[in-house]
């Protein structure tokens, strides 16, 4: 594992002032194959969350790139200074460069990462798996109130507690969990949350009638709604029973394994390259 991605992907974007945490570092797994997989984490997330899918697809003969979105994995101060244009710009730059270097480019996104992939795609991706996509929030914060908070420059403290039930896969996990909680997840950043809503609004129609996308969603997701009305125009979709929003490192190892299998299958890998696929317990 190399803890970097091409630096040119960050050209013209917000430059973080804090160093990323160990689990917040971008990373790549490459063997100079002909196809690449871009893996994009979600809002307030970090690359270390995506280790399980990255390692699986690497063993299945993909070159895998997992960039850190600007403002994330470093500090709350950096997060407040970053915006949707930076997050989307990173994904657009990555797809542009990978499309030049590889015959085929695929993507895997989680939560807001799914929105960024859809917005940056422009039919350049061969296929994409969208895990727990941010399509519609179950309990959205009122946008008018967020605009008032943004105008006042107010950041609100919100309740957050670490949950040891999740199965994180990065080295020394969960060494950074408490830090991320204090910097990101225990705060409501109105400007950045409005950016998330903007990404959702713009990306949601792009999921519809797209046979290159697979949407994976869980029945235990506390954050996002996947009602029949929300999903009705999505061609390829799969319910992962027992999965929460964080199916890439879920509390249910069975649900996480099913997510990995569905992602692996949809990305259309030759059976002879499937030696890295976990076996059913």
DANORJO-V983468 format. One record per backbone hydrogen bond with DSSP energy under -0.5 kcal/mol. NH is the residue of the N-H (numbers start at 1). CO is the residue of the C=O. If there is no record, write none. Layout:
nh & co
NH & CO
NH & CO
//
This chain:
nh & co
2 & 28
3 & 1
4 & 2
9 & 6
10 & 7
11 & 8
13 & 10
16 & 14
21 & 73
24 & 21
25 & 22
27 & 66
28 & 2
29 & 64
36 & 104
37 & 63
38 & 106
39 & 37
39 & 65
40 & 108
41 & 39
45 & 42
48 & 23
49 & 46
50 & 47
51 & 48
54 & 50
55 & 51
56 & 52
57 & 53
58 & 54
59 & 55
60 & 56
61 & 58
62 & 57
63 & 35
64 & 29
64 & 62
65 & 37
66 & 27
69 & 67
72 & 69
79 & 75
80 & 76
81 & 77
81 & 78
82 & 78
82 & 79
86 & 83
87 & 83
88 & 84
89 & 85
90 & 86
91 & 87
92 & 88
93 & 89
94 & 90
95 & 91
96 & 92
97 & 93
98 & 94
99 & 95
100 & 96
100 & 97
101 & 97
102 & 98
103 & 34
104 & 34
106 & 36
107 & 127
108 & 38
109 & 129
110 & 40
111 & 131
113 & 110
114 & 111
115 & 111
116 & 112
117 & 113
118 & 114
119 & 115
120 & 116
121 & 117
122 & 118
124 & 121
126 & 105
128 & 212
129 & 107
130 & 214
131 & 109
131 & 129
132 & 130
132 & 216
134 & 111
135 & 133
138 & 223
146 & 142
147 & 143
148 & 144
149 & 145
150 & 146
151 & 147
152 & 148
153 & 149
153 & 150
154 & 149
156 & 188
158 & 186
164 & 162
166 & 163
167 & 249
168 & 166
173 & 170
175 & 172
177 & 174
180 & 176
181 & 177
182 & 178
183 & 179
184 & 180
185 & 180
186 & 181
187 & 184
188 & 156
189 & 187
190 & 154
190 & 188
193 & 189
194 & 190
195 & 191
196 & 192
197 & 193
198 & 194
199 & 195
200 & 196
201 & 197
202 & 198
203 & 199
204 & 200
205 & 201
206 & 203
207 & 203
207 & 204
208 & 204
208 & 205
209 & 233
210 & 207
211 & 209
213 & 210
214 & 128
215 & 236
216 & 130
216 & 214
217 & 238
219 & 240
220 & 243
221 & 218
222 & 220
225 & 136
231 & 227
232 & 228
234 & 231
235 & 233
237 & 235
238 & 215
240 & 217
241 & 239
243 & 240
247 & 244
247 & 245
249 & 246
250 & 247
253 & 251
256 & 252
257 & 253
258 & 254
259 & 255
260 & 256
261 & 257
262 & 258
263 & 259
264 & 260
265 & 261
266 & 262
267 & 263
268 & 265
269 & 264
273 & 270
274 & 271
276 & 273
277 & 274
//
